[in-house]
Amino acid sequence: MATGAGLSPGVQNSGPASQYQPLTNQQDYRQAKTEQKIVTDGCTVRIDAAQNVAIQQSKAVLYEEGKVKSLQCLQGQQYPLYPAKVP
């Protein structure tokens, strides 16, 4: 049997506790915190005359451990431009 680290001389430790290895990096035991938000900041409104709608584009913004990553603007919410013509 191996002598346990941190134990008094002559004291032996066996079982799972004898296999313990201290963590060298705090990231080893906690997962990265990630947040995602959908925003319209920096995205344009696109006009689709054929469908008679305005399209507010939006993008995902990822916040991961103090770093910000923005994805490109994509099609978002649609709003009617004016009432449809009545035949």
C-alpha positions as CSV (number, residue, x, y, z in Angstrom):
1,M,0.0,0.0,0.0
2,A,1.1,3.5,-0.7
3,T,1.5,6.2,1.9
4,G,-1.1,8.9,1.5
5,A,-0.1,12.4,0.6
6,G,-0.6,14.8,3.5
7,L,-1.0,12.0,6.0
8,S,1.3,11.5,9.0
9,P,4.3,9.3,8.3
10,G,3.5,5.6,8.6
11,V,-0.2,6.1,7.8
12,Q,-1.4,4.3,4.7
13,N,-4.3,5.1,2.5
14,S,-6.0,2.6,0.2
15,G,-9.1,2.7,-2.0
16,P,-10.4,5.5,-4.2
17,A,-8.9,8.2,-2.0
18,S,-5.4,6.9,-2.7
19,Q,-6.0,7.7,-6.4
20,Y,-6.8,11.4,-5.8
21,Q,-4.9,13.9,-7.9
22,P,-5.3,17.6,-7.1
23,L,-6.6,19.8,-9.9
24,T,-4.0,22.0,-11.5
25,N,-6.4,24.3,-13.3
26,Q,-9.7,25.7,-12.0
27,Q,-11.3,25.2,-15.4
28,D,-11.0,21.4,-14.9
29,Y,-13.9,21.3,-12.6
30,R,-16.3,24.0,-13.8
31,Q,-17.8,24.4,-17.2
32,A,-17.6,27.5,-19.3
33,K,-20.6,29.8,-18.8
34,T,-22.2,30.7,-22.1
35,E,-25.1,33.0,-22.7
36,Q,-26.9,33.7,-26.0
37,K,-29.0,36.7,-26.8
38,I,-30.9,37.6,-30.0
39,V,-30.5,41.3,-30.8
40,T,-31.3,43.6,-33.7
41,D,-28.4,46.1,-33.0
42,G,-26.4,46.7,-36.1
43,C,-28.9,44.8,-38.3
44,T,-30.9,46.5,-41.0
45,V,-34.6,46.4,-41.9
46,R,-35.1,44.8,-45.3
47,I,-38.1,45.7,-47.5
48,D,-39.7,42.9,-49.5
49,A,-42.1,44.7,-51.8
50,A,-43.2,41.4,-53.4
51,Q,-44.5,40.1,-50.1
52,N,-45.5,43.5,-48.9
53,V,-43.5,43.2,-45.6
54,A,-40.6,44.8,-43.8
55,I,-38.2,42.3,-42.3
56,Q,-36.2,43.2,-39.2
57,Q,-33.0,41.2,-39.3
58,S,-31.5,40.0,-36.1
59,K,-28.4,38.2,-35.0
60,A,-27.2,35.9,-32.1
61,V,-24.6,37.3,-29.7
62,L,-22.7,34.8,-27.7
63,Y,-21.1,35.7,-24.4
64,E,-18.6,33.1,-23.2
65,E,-16.2,33.7,-20.3
66,G,-16.1,37.5,-20.9
67,K,-15.7,37.2,-24.7
68,V,-18.3,38.4,-27.1
69,K,-18.9,36.7,-30.4
70,S,-21.5,38.1,-32.9
71,L,-22.9,36.1,-35.7
72,Q,-24.1,37.6,-39.0
73,C,-27.5,39.2,-39.3
74,L,-30.2,36.9,-40.5
75,Q,-33.9,37.2,-41.4
76,G,-36.0,37.9,-38.4
77,Q,-39.5,39.3,-37.6
78,Q,-41.8,40.3,-40.5
79,Y,-44.1,43.3,-40.3
80,P,-46.8,44.2,-42.9
81,L,-46.0,47.4,-44.8
82,Y,-49.5,48.5,-45.5
83,P,-52.9,46.8,-45.9
84,A,-53.1,44.4,-48.8
85,K,-55.1,45.6,-51.8
86,V,-58.6,44.4,-51.9
87,P,-59.6,42.9,-55.3
